């Protein structure tokens, strides 16, 4: 069994900052906008090197989306930056009407997503954003798993012509993907081969899935782990090929089970290959204040929860 290790932890938002800075050096059409959260979004380096290509909008997120949409008309590639809650729920009407409806080339970059925002609590911990954004026609939805993948995704979406929602987080998490990786929108990555169960994970839950697969291997269960960094468009083939072999699946995400990755996978299975499925996700609830580790444990978004879901779904094969 192939195993993954790490030597360093880093927040995925820093991967975004590094990718944006690199785009500042290589793509003169890239511009950045922020809603008074430069430090939190790690946009400092881009601003230092390209002050004339940065717009501080202030705490006016709806205005930021409208300005970003306008900038695309002149050929610019705007990257907006604020917390995921303010990047989606607060400005949904502006995104729908001014960006998605006309297919504007805006990159909506959202930090502090999910429960792992931590101590700021439920008002800031959005667990509905993937559902909100994937329902918009033409919107690409990306949720990378570590620093390196977030950096690669940030660079890759500049070459994609159309609206993108890029979701990343606040806490330091293991770096376990290659620094030189090529990010391909809509292409899942198989991390481990398995024959008994498929584990499909996104974002921070990918590392937890890999940890779960090691523990399951020791218990005699062969798990295939797939990283779905792009939730829309979904890599249907990767999912269907895997469950054809394993016969059951667990989906894992730091998001509400309503509207998230798990429901997208369930649609694919219902249409093409009905398969027993278990969900590791929050259960129709808001979050609360706490450390990221405390919250992930309490809400069942960790390796242990994935292992339990695997054991449950195996009984349904």
C-alpha positions in Angstrom: 0.0 0.0 0.0 1.3 3.4 -0.9 1.5 5.7 2.1 1.9 9.5 2.4 4.0 11.5 4.9 4.7 15.1 5.5 7.5 17.2 6.9 5.8 20.5 7.1 2.4 22.0 7.9 1.1 25.2 6.3 -2.2 27.0 5.7 -3.8 26.7 2.3 -4.5 30.4 2.3 -0.7 30.9 2.1 -0.7 28.7 -1.0 -3.2 31.1 -2.5 -1.0 34.0 -1.6 2.1 32.4 -3.2 0.2 31.5 -6.3 -1.2 35.0 -6.7 2.2 36.5 -6.3 3.6 34.3 -9.0 0.7 35.3 -11.3 1.6 38.9 -10.6 5.0 38.2 -12.1 3.9 36.2 -15.1 0.4 37.4 -16.2 0.1 41.2 -16.5 -3.7 40.9 -16.8 -4.2 39.5 -13.3 -5.5 42.1 -10.8 -6.5 41.6 -7.2 -9.3 43.0 -5.1 -9.7 42.7 -1.3 -12.5 43.5 1.2 -10.2 44.7 4.0 -8.6 41.4 4.7 -5.2 41.6 3.0 -3.3 39.8 5.8 -5.8 37.1 6.2 -5.8 36.4 2.5 -2.0 36.5 2.3 -2.1 39.1 -0.6 0.8 41.2 0.8 3.4 40.0 -1.7 1.3 40.6 -4.7 0.5 44.1 -3.5 4.1 44.9 -2.7 5.2 43.9 -6.2 2.2 45.2 -8.1 0.6 48.1 -6.2 -1.0 49.5 -9.3 -2.9 46.2 -9.9 -4.5 46.0 -6.5 -7.8 47.5 -5.4 -8.7 47.8 -1.7 -12.5 47.9 -1.7 -13.0 47.9 2.0 -15.8 46.2 3.8 -18.1 46.4 0.8 -18.1 42.8 -0.6 -21.0 43.3 -3.0 -19.3 46.3 -4.5 -16.1 44.3 -4.9 -18.0 41.7 -7.0 -19.5 44.4 -9.2 -16.1 46.0 -9.8 -14.5 42.7 -10.5 -17.2 41.9 -13.1 -16.5 45.3 -14.8 -12.8 44.8 -14.9 -13.2 41.7 -17.0 -14.8 43.8 -19.8 -11.4 45.5 -20.3 -9.6 42.1 -20.5 -8.4 42.0 -16.9 -8.5 38.8 -14.8 -9.7 39.8 -11.3 -9.1 37.7 -8.2 -11.3 38.7 -5.4 -10.3 38.0 -1.8 -12.3 37.7 1.5 -13.6 35.1 3.8 -15.7 32.3 2.3 -18.8 33.5 4.2 -18.5 37.0 2.7 -17.4 35.6 -0.7 -20.7 33.7 -1.2 -23.6 34.2 1.1 -23.3 37.9 1.6 -22.9 38.6 -2.2 -24.8 35.8 -3.8 -27.1 38.1 -5.8 -24.2 40.1 -7.2 -22.4 36.9 -8.2 -25.4 35.4 -9.8 -26.5 38.5 -11.7 -23.2 40.2 -12.6 -20.7 37.3 -12.8 -22.3 33.9 -13.4 -25.2 35.0 -15.7 -22.9 36.6 -18.2 -20.0 34.2 -17.7 -17.6 36.9 -16.5 -13.9 35.8 -16.0 -13.8 36.5 -12.2 -11.9 34.3 -9.8 -13.7 34.3 -6.4 -11.1 33.3 -3.9 -12.5 32.4 -0.5 -10.4 31.8 2.7 -11.4 30.7 6.2 -14.0 28.2 4.8 -15.7 25.6 6.9 -15.4 24.8 10.6 -11.6 25.2 10.7 -12.0 28.9 10.8 -12.2 28.1 14.4 -12.7 30.5 17.2 -14.7 33.1 15.2 -17.7 30.8 15.5 -20.8 30.0 13.5 -21.5 33.4 12.0 -18.2 33.1 10.0 -18.0 29.3 9.5 -19.9 28.8 6.3 -20.8 25.2 5.6 -23.1 25.9 2.7 -20.8 27.6 0.2 -20.1 24.7 -2.1 -23.8 24.1 -2.5 -24.5 27.7 -3.2 -21.7 28.0 -5.8 -22.0 24.7 -7.6 -25.7 25.5 -8.4 -24.7 28.6 -10.4 -24.6 27.6 -14.1 -21.1 27.8 -15.5 -19.4 28.2 -12.1 -16.3 26.1 -11.5 -15.9 25.0 -7.9 -12.4 24.1 -6.6 -11.5 23.0 -3.0 -7.7 22.0 -2.9 -6.2 19.9 -0.1 -2.9 21.5 0.9 -0.5 24.4 0.4 1.1 23.1 -2.8 -2.2 22.2 -4.5 -3.8 25.5 -3.6 -0.8 27.4 -5.1 -1.1 25.2 -8.3 -4.9 25.7 -8.4 -4.5 29.5 -8.1 -2.1 29.6 -11.0 -4.2 27.3 -13.1 -7.5 29.2 -12.8 -6.0 32.3 -14.4 -5.8 30.3 -17.7 -9.4 29.2 -17.5 -11.8 31.6 -19.2 -14.9 31.8 -16.9 -16.0 32.2 -13.3 -14.3 30.1 -10.7 -14.9 29.7 -6.9 -11.6 28.7 -5.2 -12.1 27.6 -1.6 -9.3 27.3 1.0 -8.7 27.6 4.7 -7.1 29.1 7.8 -5.4 26.3 9.8 -2.0 24.8 9.1 -2.4 21.4 7.5 0.1 18.8 6.3 1.8 19.4 2.9 1.8 16.1 1.1 1.3 16.9 -2.6 4.2 17.7 -5.0 5.5 21.3 -5.2 5.8 21.0 -9.0 2.4 19.5 -9.6 0.4 20.5 -12.7 -3.2 21.3 -11.6 -5.9 20.1 -14.0 -9.4 21.5 -13.5 -11.9 18.6 -13.3 -9.4 15.8 -13.0 -9.5 13.7 -9.8 -6.3 12.4 -8.3 -6.1 8.8 -7.1 -3.7 8.7 -4.1 -4.0 5.0 -3.1 -5.3 1.9 -4.9 -7.8 -0.3 -3.1 -10.3 -3.1 -3.7 -12.8 -3.0 -0.8 -14.0 0.6 -0.6 -13.7 4.0 -2.3 -13.0 7.0 -0.2 -13.6 10.3 -2.1 -12.5 13.4 -0.2 -12.0 17.1 -0.8 -10.1 19.9 0.9 -8.8 19.3 4.5 -10.5 15.9 4.6 -8.1 14.4 2.0 -5.3 14.1 4.6 -7.8 12.6 7.0 -8.8 10.1 4.4 -5.2 9.0 3.8 -4.8 8.6 7.6 -8.0 6.5 7.7 -6.8 4.3 4.8 -3.6 3.4 6.7 -5.6 2.4 9.8 -8.0 0.4 7.6 -5.1 -1.3 5.9 -3.9 -2.5 9.3 -7.4 -3.9 9.9 -7.4 -5.8 6.6 -9.5 -3.3 4.6 -8.2 -2.1 1.3 -9.3 1.5 0.6 -8.9 3.5 -2.6 -8.5 7.2 -1.8 -9.4 9.8 -4.4 -8.8 13.5 -4.1 -11.7 15.4 -5.7 -10.2 18.9 -5.7 -12.7 20.0 -8.4 -16.3 19.6 -7.2 -17.6 21.1 -10.4 -17.1 19.9 -13.1 -16.9 16.6 -11.2 -14.7 13.8 -12.5 -17.5 11.3 -13.0 -15.3 8.7 -14.7 -12.8 8.5 -11.8 -15.7 7.8 -9.4 -17.5 5.3 -11.5 -14.3 3.4 -12.4 -13.4 3.1 -8.7 -16.8 2.0 -7.5 -17.0 -0.6 -10.3 -14.0 -2.2 -8.5 -14.8 -1.6 -4.9 -18.7 -1.7 -4.8 -19.1 1.0 -2.1 -18.1 4.5 -1.4 -17.6 7.1 1.4 -17.5 10.8 0.7 -15.7 13.2 3.1 -15.9 17.0 3.2 -15.8 20.0 5.5 -19.3 21.1 4.5 -22.9 20.3 5.1 -23.9 17.0 3.7 -26.8 18.9 2.0 -25.5 20.4 -1.2 -21.9 19.3 -1.0 -19.5 16.9 -2.7 -21.4 13.9 -1.3 -24.6 14.9 -3.0 -22.8 15.5 -6.3 -21.3 12.0 -6.1 -24.7 10.5 -5.2 -26.2 12.0 -8.4 -23.5 10.4 -10.5 -24.1 7.0 -8.8 -27.9 7.2 -9.1 -27.7 8.0 -12.8 -25.0 5.5 -13.8 -24.2 2.9 -11.1 -26.3 2.8 -7.9 -23.8 2.0 -5.1 -24.0 2.0 -1.3 -22.7 5.4 0.0 -21.9 6.9 3.4 -21.4 10.6 4.1 -18.7 12.2 6.3 -19.9 15.8 6.6 -21.8 18.1 8.9 -25.4 17.1 9.5 -27.6 20.1 8.7 -26.1 22.2 11.4 -24.2 25.5 12.0 -20.8 25.4 13.7 -19.6 27.0 17.0 -16.5 28.5 18.5 -13.6 26.3 19.2 -10.2 25.3 17.9 -10.1 23.6 14.5 -9.1 20.3 16.1 -11.9 20.4 18.7 -14.5 21.2 16.0 -13.4 18.6 13.5 -13.6 16.0 16.3 -17.0 17.1 17.7 -18.6 17.3 14.2 -17.1 14.0 13.0 -14.8 15.3 10.3 -11.7 13.2 10.9 -9.9 10.0 10.3 -11.9 8.1 12.9 -15.2 9.2 11.4 -14.1 8.1 8.0 -13.1 4.7 9.3 -16.5 4.3 11.0 -18.2 5.3 7.8 -16.2 2.7 5.9 -17.1 -0.1 8.3 -20.8 0.9 8.0 -20.9 1.0 4.2 -19.1 -2.3 3.9 -22.0 -4.0 5.6 -24.3 -2.7 2.9 -22.4 -4.2 -0.1 
